């Protein structure tokens, strides 16, 4: 079948321009729709990024606060560990005072009265005793009894001088000073 187009050439030209205009119009609508879709997609992505950025800032603030808290916790833990080490050290240096004073009391003769018990250095191993006794023999006995103890070592009489009894000013006594080492191992039992 043969098609004949009997339309005048001007009309044919108008129809051809109309078809081109329609195609351009459709292309323009597609381009505008594409730009609208692209703008919508970019807007949605921008909104998501902005929202996530705000969430990320909030999370960053939370993490920074937690990190600061952990730094404080770490400092507190170090401080606590130092304190525990100090307690262990003190316990390691802790002397059994009941044992020391029991041994001292057991070694003290009846005619000897003690006035002071003093550590003379930071290591707590050198001890000074001062007191009063009725005679030289009482001080010598006291020294021998202290020397026989496991807790006291290197017992020396440092000085003896005549004095009056603090309890009875009419009675003459001897004032003495004895120094000795404290056996740390035995004193900590």
Z-matrix of the N, CA and C atoms (Angstrom, degrees):
N
C 1 1.395
C 2 1.528 1 108.54
N 3 1.235 2 110.36 1 141.41
C 4 1.440 3 118.43 2 -172.95
C 5 1.530 4 107.08 3 -109.17
N 6 1.300 5 113.97 4 138.62
C 7 1.458 6 118.89 5 178.73
C 8 1.520 7 108.03 6 -107.35
N 9 1.227 8 109.06 7 132.53
C 10 1.444 9 114.94 8 178.22
C 11 1.520 10 108.05 9 -115.70
N 12 1.274 11 113.83 10 135.66
C 13 1.452 12 119.10 11 177.62
C 14 1.522 13 106.60 12 -110.79
N 15 1.309 14 115.35 13 105.72
C 16 1.425 15 120.57 14 -174.94
C 17 1.529 16 112.00 15 -98.64
N 18 1.281 17 116.84 16 10.71
C 19 1.458 18 120.53 17 179.50
C 20 1.532 19 109.02 18 -74.80
N 21 1.317 20 114.02 19 147.04
C 22 1.450 21 115.97 20 178.73
C 23 1.529 22 110.32 21 -65.97
N 24 1.335 23 119.07 22 155.54
C 25 1.447 24 122.89 23 -175.54
C 26 1.524 25 112.72 24 -61.69
N 27 1.341 26 120.93 25 -30.04
C 28 1.458 27 121.78 26 179.68
C 29 1.508 28 110.57 27 -67.19
N 30 1.309 29 114.83 28 -39.98
C 31 1.466 30 119.50 29 -179.63
C 32 1.525 31 108.77 30 -70.44
N 33 1.327 32 114.13 31 -39.19
C 34 1.464 33 117.78 32 177.83
C 35 1.523 34 109.02 33 -59.98
N 36 1.332 35 116.01 34 -41.59
C 37 1.461 36 119.82 35 179.62
C 38 1.520 37 110.03 36 -65.31
N 39 1.312 38 119.26 37 -41.32
C 40 1.461 39 123.15 38 178.44
C 41 1.534 40 110.89 39 -62.91
N 42 1.309 41 115.19 40 -40.00
C 43 1.484 42 119.40 41 179.59
C 44 1.520 43 108.96 42 -65.78
N 45 1.352 44 115.13 43 -43.01
C 46 1.459 45 118.44 44 179.25
C 47 1.533 46 110.17 45 -62.97
N 48 1.337 47 120.36 46 -42.81
C 49 1.465 48 123.20 47 176.78
C 50 1.528 49 111.21 48 -64.13
N 51 1.328 50 115.53 49 -37.69
C 52 1.467 51 119.49 50 179.29
C 53 1.533 52 109.83 51 -64.52
N 54 1.338 53 115.84 52 -41.58
C 55 1.470 54 119.33 53 178.54
C 56 1.532 55 110.12 54 -65.20
N 57 1.346 56 116.91 55 -40.91
C 58 1.451 57 120.44 56 178.33
C 59 1.527 58 109.96 57 -65.00
N 60 1.341 59 116.01 58 -42.80
C 61 1.453 60 120.06 59 178.29
C 62 1.525 61 110.79 60 -62.26
N 63 1.323 62 116.11 61 -40.67
C 64 1.478 63 120.68 62 178.18
C 65 1.530 64 109.34 63 -63.48
N 66 1.332 65 117.69 64 -42.50
C 67 1.467 66 120.90 65 178.99
C 68 1.532 67 110.07 66 -65.20
N 69 1.349 68 116.83 67 -41.89
C 70 1.458 69 119.69 68 177.76
C 71 1.532 70 110.89 69 -65.64
N 72 1.327 71 115.63 70 -38.83
C 73 1.464 72 120.22 71 178.57
C 74 1.538 73 109.62 72 -63.25
N 75 1.310 74 117.51 73 -44.19
C 76 1.471 75 121.76 74 178.28
C 77 1.545 76 110.19 75 -63.36
N 78 1.353 77 115.20 76 -40.39
C 79 1.460 78 119.29 77 177.95
C 80 1.526 79 110.73 78 -64.49
N 81 1.320 80 117.03 79 -41.71
C 82 1.453 81 121.17 80 177.80
C 83 1.518 82 111.10 81 -62.60
N 84 1.304 83 118.30 82 -42.79
C 85 1.471 84 122.02 83 177.89
C 86 1.532 85 109.94 84 -63.49
N 87 1.316 86 116.63 85 -41.57
C 88 1.467 87 119.98 86 178.70
C 89 1.532 88 110.60 87 -64.49
N 90 1.353 89 116.23 88 -41.84
C 91 1.469 90 119.73 89 179.33
C 92 1.532 91 110.17 90 -64.61
N 93 1.327 92 116.54 91 -44.39
C 94 1.469 93 120.09 92 179.29
C 95 1.530 94 109.82 93 -63.78
N 96 1.339 95 116.29 94 -43.24
C 97 1.474 96 119.48 95 177.80
C 98 1.528 97 110.29 96 -62.91
N 99 1.333 98 117.27 97 -39.96
C 100 1.474 99 120.71 98 177.97
C 101 1.523 100 111.27 99 -62.93
N 102 1.369 101 115.96 100 -43.48
C 103 1.460 102 119.47 101 177.05
C 104 1.533 103 110.85 102 -63.17
N 105 1.343 104 116.77 103 -40.48
C 106 1.472 105 120.36 104 179.58
C 107 1.525 106 110.19 105 -64.00
N 108 1.324 107 115.92 106 -43.84
C 109 1.471 108 119.42 107 179.15
C 110 1.526 109 109.77 108 -65.78
N 111 1.348 110 116.42 109 -43.64
C 112 1.472 111 120.02 110 179.23
C 113 1.530 112 110.06 111 -62.31
N 114 1.360 113 116.91 112 -42.69
C 115 1.466 114 120.25 113 179.01
C 116 1.524 115 110.25 114 -64.18
N 117 1.339 116 117.00 115 -40.38
C 118 1.466 117 120.30 116 178.34
C 119 1.525 118 110.41 117 -64.14
N 120 1.327 119 117.31 118 -45.08
C 121 1.464 120 121.26 119 179.36
C 122 1.527 121 110.07 120 -62.26
N 123 1.337 122 116.80 121 -44.99
C 124 1.463 123 120.37 122 179.22
C 125 1.521 124 109.71 123 -63.73
N 126 1.337 125 117.07 124 -41.16
C 127 1.468 126 120.78 125 177.73
C 128 1.517 127 111.63 126 -61.79
N 129 1.341 128 117.39 127 -45.47
C 130 1.476 129 121.08 128 179.24
C 131 1.524 130 110.17 129 -63.66
N 132 1.324 131 117.03 130 -44.57
C 133 1.466 132 120.22 131 178.86
C 134 1.524 133 109.97 132 -63.13
N 135 1.329 134 116.89 133 -42.78
C 136 1.462 135 120.58 134 177.52
C 137 1.522 136 111.69 135 -60.79
N 138 1.324 137 116.74 136 -42.92
C 139 1.466 138 120.98 137 178.39
C 140 1.527 139 110.69 138 -62.83
N 141 1.319 140 115.77 139 -43.79
C 142 1.469 141 119.86 140 179.51
C 143 1.527 142 109.93 141 -63.27
N 144 1.336 143 116.37 142 -44.50
C 145 1.466 144 119.94 143 179.72
C 146 1.524 145 109.91 144 -63.83
N 147 1.328 146 117.21 145 -44.62
C 148 1.470 147 120.55 146 179.53
C 149 1.526 148 110.93 147 -61.85
N 150 1.334 149 116.31 148 -45.47
C 151 1.472 150 120.63 149 178.96
C 152 1.530 151 110.24 150 -62.19
N 153 1.327 152 116.28 151 -45.25
C 154 1.466 153 119.45 152 179.58
C 155 1.524 154 111.21 153 -66.55
N 156 1.328 155 116.86 154 -32.08
C 157 1.454 156 120.03 155 177.19
C 158 1.529 157 110.09 156 -65.37
N 159 1.325 158 117.19 157 -41.25
C 160 1.459 159 120.88 158 176.77
C 161 1.527 160 110.38 159 -64.83
N 162 1.318 161 116.60 160 -42.27
C 163 1.474 162 120.74 161 177.75
C 164 1.528 163 109.00 162 -63.73
N 165 1.334 164 116.62 163 -41.35
C 166 1.466 165 120.45 164 179.72
C 167 1.528 166 110.50 165 -64.20
N 168 1.351 167 117.18 166 -39.24
C 169 1.464 168 119.83 167 177.21
C 170 1.522 169 110.37 168 -62.81
N 171 1.354 170 115.73 169 -43.89
C 172 1.464 171 119.32 170 178.68
C 173 1.523 172 110.56 171 -62.33
N 174 1.331 173 116.85 172 -44.41
C 175 1.468 174 120.35 173 178.66
C 176 1.525 175 111.01 174 -63.65
N 177 1.347 176 116.29 175 -38.33
C 178 1.460 177 120.19 176 178.15
C 179 1.525 178 110.19 177 -62.45
N 180 1.332 179 117.04 178 -43.24
C 181 1.469 180 120.36 179 178.72
C 182 1.522 181 111.02 180 -63.01
N 183 1.335 182 116.28 181 -41.43
C 184 1.472 183 120.17 182 178.52
C 185 1.526 184 110.14 183 -63.64
N 186 1.329 185 116.33 184 -44.22
C 187 1.471 186 120.43 185 -179.34
C 188 1.529 187 110.41 186 -65.35
N 189 1.342 188 117.52 187 -40.58
C 190 1.464 189 119.62 188 178.04
C 191 1.523 190 111.26 189 -63.84
N 192 1.337 191 116.52 190 -40.62
C 193 1.467 192 119.73 191 177.71
C 194 1.529 193 110.36 192 -64.12
N 195 1.318 194 115.81 193 -41.98
C 196 1.464 195 119.01 194 179.27
C 197 1.527 196 110.70 195 -66.64
N 198 1.321 197 117.14 196 -38.50
C 199 1.458 198 120.91 197 177.79
C 200 1.525 199 110.77 198 -63.20
N 201 1.338 200 116.18 199 -42.49
C 202 1.467 201 119.46 200 176.54
C 203 1.521 202 110.54 201 -62.65
N 204 1.319 203 115.89 202 -39.41
C 205 1.472 204 120.13 203 177.32
C 206 1.520 205 110.52 204 -63.78
N 207 1.332 206 115.95 205 -41.51
C 208 1.468 207 119.46 206 179.34
C 209 1.520 208 110.67 207 -66.01
N 210 1.338 209 117.12 208 -35.85
C 211 1.463 210 118.89 209 177.38
C 212 1.517 211 109.51 210 -63.08
N 213 1.339 212 116.57 211 -42.64
C 214 1.462 213 119.57 212 176.79
C 215 1.516 214 110.17 213 -63.50
N 216 1.328 215 116.48 214 -41.37
C 217 1.455 216 120.63 215 179.62
C 218 1.524 217 110.18 216 -63.80
N 219 1.331 218 115.83 217 -40.99
C 220 1.462 219 119.45 218 178.68
C 221 1.526 220 110.35 219 -63.34
N 222 1.330 221 116.38 220 -43.57
C 223 1.464 222 120.01 221 177.31
C 224 1.512 223 111.35 222 -62.89
N 225 1.347 224 116.22 223 -42.21
C 226 1.462 225 120.18 224 177.57
C 227 1.525 226 111.14 225 -63.61
N 228 1.334 227 115.93 226 -39.61
C 229 1.472 228 119.58 227 179.15
C 230 1.529 229 111.12 228 -64.66
N 231 1.337 230 115.97 229 -41.30
C 232 1.476 231 119.10 230 177.72
C 233 1.523 232 110.20 231 -64.19
N 234 1.342 233 116.14 232 -43.02
C 235 1.459 234 120.63 233 178.80
C 236 1.531 235 110.24 234 -61.58
N 237 1.334 236 115.99 235 -42.84
C 238 1.463 237 120.47 236 179.21
C 239 1.526 238 110.85 237 -64.84
N 240 1.345 239 116.35 238 -41.60
C 241 1.467 240 120.10 239 178.29
C 242 1.531 241 110.62 240 -63.51
N 243 1.332 242 116.37 241 -40.87
C 244 1.465 243 119.64 242 177.07
C 245 1.524 244 110.93 243 -62.15
N 246 1.325 245 116.00 244 -41.21
C 247 1.463 246 119.60 245 178.81
C 248 1.523 247 111.37 246 -65.48
N 249 1.339 248 116.58 247 -40.97
C 250 1.469 249 119.44 248 177.59
C 251 1.525 250 110.70 249 -63.46
N 252 1.334 251 116.32 250 -40.77
C 253 1.472 252 119.42 251 177.07
C 254 1.520 253 110.88 252 -62.08
N 255 1.343 254 116.25 253 -39.66
C 256 1.457 255 120.06 254 177.73
C 257 1.522 256 111.25 255 -64.73
N 258 1.344 257 116.14 256 -41.31
C 259 1.472 258 119.79 257 177.76
C 260 1.526 259 109.91 258 -62.58
N 261 1.340 260 116.55 259 -44.19
C 262 1.472 261 119.71 260 177.43
C 263 1.526 262 111.02 261 -60.75
N 264 1.330 263 115.76 262 -41.16
C 265 1.468 264 119.37 263 179.46
C 266 1.525 265 110.47 264 -64.54
N 267 1.333 266 115.74 265 -44.60
C 268 1.470 267 119.42 266 179.59
C 269 1.521 268 110.46 267 -63.95
N 270 1.337 269 116.47 268 -41.61
C 271 1.460 270 118.65 269 178.42
C 272 1.518 271 110.89 270 -64.71
N 273 1.338 272 116.18 271 -34.86
C 274 1.458 273 119.56 272 177.42
C 275 1.522 274 111.60 273 -67.14
N 276 1.342 275 115.95 274 -28.75
C 277 1.459 276 120.70 275 179.62
C 278 1.522 277 112.07 276 -94.62
N 279 1.296 278 118.08 277 -2.60
C 280 1.458 279 122.20 278 -173.75
C 281 1.530 280 110.10 279 -67.90
N 282 1.295 281 113.94 280 125.69
C 283 1.461 282 120.32 281 179.52
C 284 1.517 283 109.34 282 -92.89
N 285 1.308 284 115.68 283 149.25
C 286 1.460 285 121.52 284 176.88
C 287 1.531 286 107.60 285 -87.38
N 288 1.329 287 114.50 286 89.36
C 289 1.464 288 120.04 287 -174.84
C 290 1.522 289 111.91 288 -64.16
N 291 1.309 290 117.40 289 -33.23
C 292 1.462 291 119.93 290 178.32
C 293 1.525 292 109.83 291 -61.13
N 294 1.315 293 116.04 292 -44.74
C 295 1.463 294 120.55 293 179.22
C 296 1.536 295 110.82 294 -65.80
N 297 1.320 296 116.61 295 -43.45
C 298 1.475 297 120.56 296 -178.94
C 299 1.526 298 110.46 297 -61.55
N 300 1.331 299 117.06 298 -49.94
C 301 1.462 300 119.70 299 -177.89
C 302 1.525 301 112.23 300 -71.49
N 303 1.324 302 118.58 301 -29.70
C 304 1.466 303 120.80 302 174.70
C 305 1.528 304 110.28 303 -64.77
N 306 1.324 305 114.99 304 -44.42
C 307 1.471 306 119.96 305 179.32
C 308 1.518 307 110.30 306 -65.81
N 309 1.331 308 116.93 307 -39.12
C 310 1.458 309 121.31 308 178.18
C 311 1.529 310 110.46 309 -64.62
N 312 1.330 311 116.19 310 -43.11
C 313 1.472 312 120.21 311 179.46
C 314 1.523 313 110.91 312 -66.18
N 315 1.339 314 116.41 313 -39.34
C 316 1.462 315 120.06 314 179.90
C 317 1.534 316 111.18 315 -67.76
N 318 1.327 317 116.69 316 -27.64
C 319 1.471 318 120.68 317 -177.79
C 320 1.527 319 112.93 318 -90.54
N 321 1.306 320 118.23 319 -4.91
C 322 1.474 321 121.09 320 -175.96
C 323 1.525 322 110.07 321 -91.16
N 324 1.359 323 118.26 322 119.23
C 325 1.464 324 120.94 323 177.93
C 326 1.539 325 110.88 324 -68.72
N 327 1.319 326 115.60 325 166.95
C 328 1.467 327 121.80 326 -176.30
C 329 1.523 328 112.36 327 -64.21
N 330 1.331 329 119.08 328 -34.21
C 331 1.465 330 121.62 329 -175.73
C 332 1.533 331 113.02 330 -89.95
N 333 1.332 332 117.71 331 13.59
C 334 1.463 333 122.06 332 -179.92
C 335 1.524 334 108.68 333 -115.35
N 336 1.322 335 114.90 334 131.60
C 337 1.466 336 120.74 335 177.19
C 338 1.529 337 107.09 336 -121.27
N 339 1.343 338 116.09 337 125.78
C 340 1.468 339 120.51 338 -179.80
C 341 1.528 340 110.04 339 -90.18
N 342 1.321 341 115.13 340 142.70
C 343 1.467 342 121.36 341 179.10
C 344 1.526 343 110.73 342 -107.31
N 345 1.331 344 117.20 343 -41.95
C 346 1.468 345 118.81 344 -178.26
C 347 1.520 346 111.10 345 -146.69
N 348 1.308 347 113.53 346 156.73
C 349 1.461 348 124.56 347 177.83
C 350 1.517 349 103.96 348 -134.61
N 351 1.362 350 117.77 349 113.28
C 352 1.458 351 119.91 350 -170.43
C 353 1.521 352 110.82 351 -136.12
N 354 1.349 353 115.50 352 135.34
C 355 1.461 354 120.28 353 171.55
C 356 1.516 355 107.38 354 -81.97
N 357 1.303 356 116.95 355 134.26
C 358 1.460 357 119.38 356 -175.70
C 359 1.518 358 113.15 357 -102.60
N 360 1.350 359 118.56 358 -0.61
C 361 1.470 360 119.23 359 174.43
C 362 1.526 361 109.57 360 -148.17
N 363 1.310 362 115.97 361 171.24
C 364 1.463 363 121.17 362 -175.64
C 365 1.516 364 112.75 363 -71.70
N 366 1.302 365 118.30 364 -22.04
C 367 1.460 366 120.76 365 -178.75
C 368 1.522 367 111.57 366 -75.78
N 369 1.306 368 118.35 367 -8.63
C 370 1.464 369 124.64 368 178.91
C 371 1.528 370 111.88 369 58.06
N 372 1.313 371 115.63 370 34.58
C 373 1.454 372 117.00 371 178.59
C 374 1.534 373 112.67 372 -114.63
N 375 1.310 374 118.34 373 -12.70
C 376 1.467 375 121.21 374 177.38
C 377 1.519 376 107.66 375 -109.87
N 378 1.330 377 116.45 376 125.54
C 379 1.461 378 122.59 377 -174.03
C 380 1.521 379 109.40 378 -121.50
N 381 1.322 380 114.59 379 140.87
C 382 1.472 381 120.24 380 174.92
C 383 1.517 382 108.53 381 -116.65
N 384 1.349 383 115.31 382 133.35
C 385 1.459 384 121.58 383 175.31
C 386 1.524 385 107.80 384 -116.41
N 387 1.298 386 116.77 385 135.50
C 388 1.466 387 120.00 386 172.82
C 389 1.520 388 107.69 387 -125.30
N 390 1.343 389 115.19 388 149.60
C 391 1.450 390 118.71 389 -179.21
C 392 1.515 391 111.84 390 -177.35
N 393 1.338 392 114.10 391 -167.93
C 394 1.463 393 122.06 392 -179.16
C 395 1.525 394 108.55 393 -126.70
N 396 1.357 395 115.31 394 146.18
C 397 1.459 396 121.12 395 176.16
C 398 1.529 397 108.43 396 -141.20
N 399 1.342 398 115.61 397 157.96
C 400 1.463 399 119.12 398 -178.82
C 401 1.527 400 112.38 399 -77.77
N 402 1.364 401 116.30 400 -28.96
C 403 1.472 402 117.59 401 -176.71
C 404 1.522 403 110.76 402 -149.41
N 405 1.349 404 113.42 403 170.17
C 406 1.470 405 120.21 404 174.86
C 407 1.522 406 110.42 405 -62.60
N 408 1.336 407 116.52 406 -37.71
C 409 1.464 408 121.14 407 -178.43
C 410 1.531 409 110.45 408 -62.23
N 411 1.345 410 117.29 409 -38.63
C 412 1.473 411 120.23 410 178.84
C 413 1.537 412 110.75 411 -64.59
N 414 1.323 413 117.02 412 -40.17
C 415 1.470 414 120.58 413 178.57
C 416 1.525 415 109.92 414 -67.54
N 417 1.347 416 117.96 415 -41.11
C 418 1.465 417 121.75 416 177.56
C 419 1.523 418 111.44 417 -62.87
N 420 1.347 419 115.99 418 -42.83
C 421 1.475 420 120.17 419 178.00
C 422 1.530 421 109.81 420 -61.86
N 423 1.314 422 115.41 421 -43.60
C 424 1.463 423 120.58 422 179.46
C 425 1.528 424 110.48 423 -59.48
N 426 1.335 425 116.40 424 -43.58
C 427 1.455 426 120.72 425 178.63
C 428 1.517 427 111.38 426 -62.76
N 429 1.337 428 117.70 427 -42.49
C 430 1.469 429 121.35 428 179.68
C 431 1.533 430 111.07 429 -64.71
N 432 1.324 431 116.76 430 -42.40
C 433 1.466 432 119.98 431 -179.99
C 434 1.541 433 110.71 432 -64.51
N 435 1.330 434 116.12 433 -40.57
C 436 1.463 435 119.28 434 177.68
C 437 1.529 436 111.05 435 -65.60
N 438 1.341 437 117.15 436 -38.88
C 439 1.467 438 121.01 437 179.50
C 440 1.515 439 111.53 438 -65.88
N 441 1.320 440 118.10 439 -28.00
C 442 1.463 441 121.83 440 179.96
C 443 1.522 442 113.06 441 -79.26
N 444 1.302 443 118.05 442 -7.65
C 445 1.460 444 121.90 443 -178.94
C 446 1.528 445 111.13 444 -81.45
N 447 1.328 446 117.42 445 148.44
C 448 1.458 447 121.92 446 176.16
C 449 1.531 448 111.11 447 -74.23
N 450 1.314 449 117.17 448 -24.56
C 451 1.464 450 121.23 449 -175.18
C 452 1.524 451 111.83 450 -81.56
N 453 1.354 452 117.43 451 -34.41
C 454 1.463 453 120.69 452 -175.50
C 455 1.526 454 110.07 453 -105.62
N 456 1.339 455 116.29 454 137.70
C 457 1.460 456 122.35 455 -179.19
C 458 1.524 457 109.11 456 -133.99
N 459 1.316 458 116.18 457 157.81
C 460 1.460 459 123.15 458 175.13
C 461 1.528 460 111.26 459 50.94
N 462 1.324 461 115.33 460 55.60
C 463 1.469 462 121.20 461 -177.49
C 464 1.533 463 108.56 462 -80.24
N 465 1.338 464 115.64 463 124.74
C 466 1.470 465 121.61 464 -179.06
C 467 1.525 466 109.74 465 -129.56
N 468 1.335 467 114.27 466 139.89
C 469 1.474 468 119.15 467 172.62
C 470 1.522 469 105.95 468 -87.40
N 471 1.314 470 116.92 469 114.30
C 472 1.465 471 121.85 470 -177.74
C 473 1.521 472 112.21 471 -82.46
N 474 1.351 473 115.80 472 -41.27
C 475 1.472 474 117.84 473 -178.37
C 476 1.514 475 110.68 474 -157.28
N 477 1.341 476 114.11 475 153.67
C 478 1.468 477 122.70 476 172.95
C 479 1.519 478 106.60 477 -141.43
N 480 1.319 479 116.59 478 129.91
C 481 1.469 480 120.10 479 177.80
C 482 1.517 481 109.17 480 -140.07
N 483 1.309 482 114.71 481 151.02
C 484 1.464 483 119.76 482 176.97
C 485 1.520 484 108.49 483 -70.38
N 486 1.343 485 115.48 484 141.12
C 487 1.469 486 120.51 485 -179.21
C 488 1.516 487 108.76 486 -153.08
N 489 1.311 488 115.88 487 174.70
C 490 1.467 489 119.96 488 174.42
C 491 1.513 490 107.74 489 -103.80
N 492 1.304 491 114.78 490 146.67
C 493 1.458 492 121.46 491 -179.32
C 494 1.532 493 108.76 492 -65.43
N 495 1.350 494 119.00 493 125.91
C 496 1.457 495 120.41 494 -179.70
C 497 1.527 496 112.57 495 -63.54
N 498 1.322 497 117.27 496 -26.59
C 499 1.464 498 120.56 497 179.79
C 500 1.529 499 112.14 498 -83.28
N 501 1.343 500 116.27 499 -29.16
C 502 1.474 501 121.05 500 -178.50
C 503 1.522 502 107.58 501 -139.43
N 504 1.332 503 117.69 502 102.66
C 505 1.465 504 121.52 503 -174.48
C 506 1.521 505 113.05 504 -67.50
N 507 1.306 506 118.94 505 -13.67
C 508 1.467 507 121.55 506 179.40
C 509 1.529 508 110.99 507 -83.40
N 510 1.295 509 118.94 508 -16.25
C 511 1.466 510 121.65 509 -175.24
C 512 1.520 511 109.99 510 -98.59
N 513 1.340 512 115.89 511 135.27
C 514 1.463 513 122.83 512 178.46
C 515 1.521 514 108.74 513 -91.80
N 516 1.346 515 116.43 514 135.33
C 517 1.469 516 122.81 515 178.55
C 518 1.521 517 108.37 516 -136.40
N 519 1.334 518 114.98 517 177.93
C 520 1.458 519 120.80 518 175.14
C 521 1.536 520 108.55 519 -110.17
N 522 1.319 521 116.05 520 130.40
C 523 1.461 522 121.27 521 173.37
C 524 1.520 523 106.67 522 -91.71
N 525 1.327 524 117.11 523 136.39
C 526 1.462 525 119.16 524 -177.47
C 527 1.530 526 110.48 525 -136.03
N 528 1.341 527 112.76 526 161.39
C 529 1.467 528 121.06 527 172.64
C 530 1.516 529 106.85 528 -134.61
N 531 1.318 530 115.84 529 125.54
C 532 1.463 531 122.38 530 178.43
C 533 1.524 532 107.62 531 -119.13
N 534 1.327 533 117.27 532 134.18
C 535 1.466 534 121.76 533 174.15
C 536 1.518 535 108.26 534 -116.29
N 537 1.326 536 114.26 535 149.06
C 538 1.463 537 119.75 536 -178.66
C 539 1.522 538 108.48 537 -159.48
N 540 1.307 539 115.47 538 162.49
C 541 1.463 540 121.08 539 174.99
C 542 1.521 541 108.76 540 -93.90
N 543 1.315 542 114.32 541 148.89
C 544 1.469 543 121.17 542 177.71
C 545 1.521 544 106.98 543 -102.26
N 546 1.322 545 116.75 544 121.76
C 547 1.456 546 121.43 545 177.09
C 548 1.534 547 107.96 546 -72.38
N 549 1.343 548 116.16 547 103.02
C 550 1.460 549 120.75 548 -173.61
C 551 1.533 550 112.78 549 -60.09
N 552 1.310 551 116.65 550 -37.69
C 553 1.461 552 119.62 551 -178.48
C 554 1.532 553 110.67 552 -63.48
N 555 1.311 554 115.62 553 -48.08
C 556 1.471 555 120.31 554 -179.62
C 557 1.539 556 111.48 555 -69.63
N 558 1.317 557 116.55 556 -34.31
C 559 1.476 558 120.82 557 -176.15
C 560 1.513 559 111.70 558 -74.38
N 561 1.336 560 118.72 559 -14.72
C 562 1.477 561 121.51 560 -179.48
C 563 1.527 562 112.54 561 -98.45
N 564 1.317 563 117.65 562 0.27
C 565 1.465 564 120.37 563 -178.44
C 566 1.502 565 111.46 564 -73.55
